[in-house]
Amino acid sequence: MRLSFQFPTRAVKHWESWAGPHSLAEIAVAAEEAGIDMISTTDHPFPARDWLANGGHHAFDPFVALSFMAAATRRIRLMTFVLVAGYRSPYLTAKATASLDLLSGGRLVVGMGAGYQEAEFGVLDASFSDRGPRFDAAIAAMRAAWSGEPVHREGPHYPADDHVMLPRPAQRPGPPIWIGGNSKAALRRVAALGDGWLPFEQSAAAAAVTGTPTLAVDEFAERVRTLKAARVAAGRSPDVDVCYSPATRRDVERTIDQLSSALPAYRAAGATWVSIESHARSAAECLREVVRYGEALGSRTPAVAGAGAPPGRDATPGEPGNAP
């Protein structure tokens, strides 16, 4: 099982004081050196103030943040966790993700979700009511653009007539797309279209903020079995990356104790990754946190199995990166 580290969302609002003399890249470098396999950032371009006042948070632009991290590191995977599909044209998303994947040496995982902030959709002039069908169409449009071949698409969403996008991403046929969310729609999307699933443990109180269903630890194994059966029914392999985000504590040692005892159960349930959310209140604390998580839980391995290794290091250009 691999370990992913979620950059602390609360840091963004007070970045200057939170970071102090440190930089975003330092955190990624520390995570890589500690043996953590992936680092992630989230996506909220322009959230509404009432949501921010009720548990919401700000975010760096994920492509900018991950590019800083990529430039300073060599091995660690980079994930958007999660990129809201409807906030951008899928062709703009395809360009940004292909560029980041190529320039990072094939290290990108595109974590995506349908989104739930109607006010944020509205201010970005994005369509909220049909975001589900648009998400499905966006995945197909992105993969078509990543091919580097002329794209001809018809239909109500994202038509194209003889358009071409270069450069292609390093991973072939493109970076893996992992779908976030606990809903039936998310599971359906992973079964039919996705390369991985990003579920997260969630209480009823948290569900009221995020808009996605609850998920208790004891329900997780059954959801994974349902997902694998659905993939087989869709004519796809049941083998799929599952990156589970447990509810963690601010206290690092208590979180390590919690995860150390729970990891065997997560693995038995079908998790291939576990994602730890940082609660650090400063960059200095975050750096210490990263080192401690790496010591206790990190793998210190040179390549990331099942997610597509960086070309020229542990794979060759054109090698599939967890392709469907």
Secondary structure in CASP SS format (residue, H / E / C, confidence):
PFRMAT SS
TARGET T0000
AUTHOR 0000-0000-0000
METHOD secondary structure of the structure
MODEL  1
M C 1.00
R E 1.00
L E 1.00
S E 1.00
F E 1.00
Q E 1.00
F C 1.00
P C 1.00
T H 1.00
R H 1.00
A H 1.00
V C 1.00
K C 1.00
H C 1.00
W H 1.00
E H 1.00
S H 1.00
W H 1.00
A H 1.00
G C 1.00
P C 1.00
H C 1.00
S C 1.00
L H 1.00
A H 1.00
E H 1.00
I H 1.00
A H 1.00
V H 1.00
A H 1.00
A H 1.00
E H 1.00
E H 1.00
A H 1.00
G C 1.00
I C 1.00
D C 1.00
M E 1.00
I E 1.00
S E 1.00
T E 1.00
T C 1.00
D C 1.00
H C 1.00
P C 1.00
F C 1.00
P C 1.00
A C 1.00
R H 1.00
D H 1.00
W H 1.00
L H 1.00
A C 1.00
N C 1.00
G C 1.00
G C 1.00
H C 1.00
H C 1.00
A C 1.00
F C 1.00
D C 1.00
P H 1.00
F H 1.00
V H 1.00
A H 1.00
L H 1.00
S H 1.00
F H 1.00
M H 1.00
A H 1.00
A H 1.00
A H 1.00
T C 1.00
R C 1.00
R C 1.00
I C 1.00
R E 1.00
L E 1.00
M E 1.00
T E 1.00
F E 1.00
V E 1.00
L E 1.00
V E 1.00
A H 1.00
G H 1.00
Y H 1.00
R C 1.00
S C 1.00
P H 1.00
Y H 1.00
L H 1.00
T H 1.00
A H 1.00
K H 1.00
A H 1.00
T H 1.00
A H 1.00
S H 1.00
L H 1.00
D H 1.00
L H 1.00
L H 1.00
S C 1.00
G C 1.00
G C 1.00
R C 1.00
L E 1.00
V E 1.00
V E 1.00
G E 1.00
M E 1.00
G E 1.00
A C 1.00
G C 1.00
Y C 1.00
Q C 1.00
E H 1.00
A H 1.00
E H 1.00
F H 1.00
G H 1.00
V H 1.00
L C 1.00
D C 1.00
A C 1.00
S C 1.00
F C 1.00
S C 1.00
D C 1.00
R H 1.00
G H 1.00
P H 1.00
R H 1.00
F H 1.00
D H 1.00
A H 1.00
A H 1.00
I H 1.00
A H 1.00
A H 1.00
M H 1.00
R H 1.00
A H 1.00
A H 1.00
W H 1.00
S C 1.00
G C 1.00
E C 1.00
P C 1.00
V E 1.00
H E 1.00
R E 1.00
E C 1.00
G C 1.00
P C 1.00
H C 1.00
Y C 1.00
P C 1.00
A E 1.00
D E 1.00
D E 1.00
H E 1.00
V C 1.00
M C 1.00
L C 1.00
P C 1.00
R C 1.00
P C 1.00
A C 1.00
Q C 1.00
R E 1.00
P C 1.00
G C 1.00
P C 1.00
P C 1.00
I E 1.00
W E 1.00
I E 1.00
G E 1.00
G C 1.00
N C 1.00
S C 1.00
K H 1.00
A H 1.00
A H 1.00
L H 1.00
R H 1.00
R H 1.00
V H 1.00
A H 1.00
A H 1.00
L C 1.00
G C 1.00
D C 1.00
G E 1.00
W E 1.00
L E 1.00
P C 1.00
F E 1.00
E C 1.00
Q E 1.00
S C 1.00
A H 1.00
A H 1.00
A H 1.00
A H 1.00
A H 1.00
V H 1.00
T H 1.00
G C 1.00
T C 1.00
P C 1.00
T C 1.00
L E 1.00
A C 1.00
V H 1.00
D H 1.00
E H 1.00
F H 1.00
A H 1.00
E H 1.00
R H 1.00
V H 1.00
R H 1.00
T H 1.00
L H 1.00
K H 1.00
A H 1.00
A H 1.00
R H 1.00
V H 1.00
A H 1.00
A C 1.00
G C 1.00
R C 1.00
S C 1.00
P C 1.00
D C 1.00
V C 1.00
D E 1.00
V E 1.00
C E 1.00
Y E 1.00
S E 1.00
P C 1.00
A C 1.00
T C 1.00
R C 1.00
R C 1.00
D C 1.00
V H 1.00
E H 1.00
R H 1.00
T H 1.00
I H 1.00
D H 1.00
Q H 1.00
L H 1.00
S H 1.00
S H 1.00
A H 1.00
L H 1.00
P H 1.00
A H 1.00
Y H 1.00
R H 1.00
A H 1.00
A H 1.00
G C 1.00
A C 1.00
T C 1.00
W E 1.00
V E 1.00
S E 1.00
I E 1.00
E E 1.00
S C 1.00
H C 1.00
A C 1.00
R C 1.00
S C 1.00
A H 1.00
A H 1.00
E H 1.00
C H 1.00
L H 1.00
R H 1.00
E H 1.00
V H 1.00
V H 1.00
R H 1.00
Y H 1.00
G H 1.00
E H 1.00
A H 1.00
L H 1.00
G C 1.00
S C 1.00
R C 1.00
T C 1.00
P C 1.00
A C 1.00
V C 1.00
A C 1.00
G C 1.00
A C 1.00
G C 1.00
A C 1.00
P C 1.00
P E 1.00
G C 1.00
R C 1.00
D C 1.00
A E 1.00
T C 1.00
P C 1.00
G C 1.00
E C 1.00
P E 1.00
G C 1.00
N C 1.00
A C 1.00
P C 1.00
END
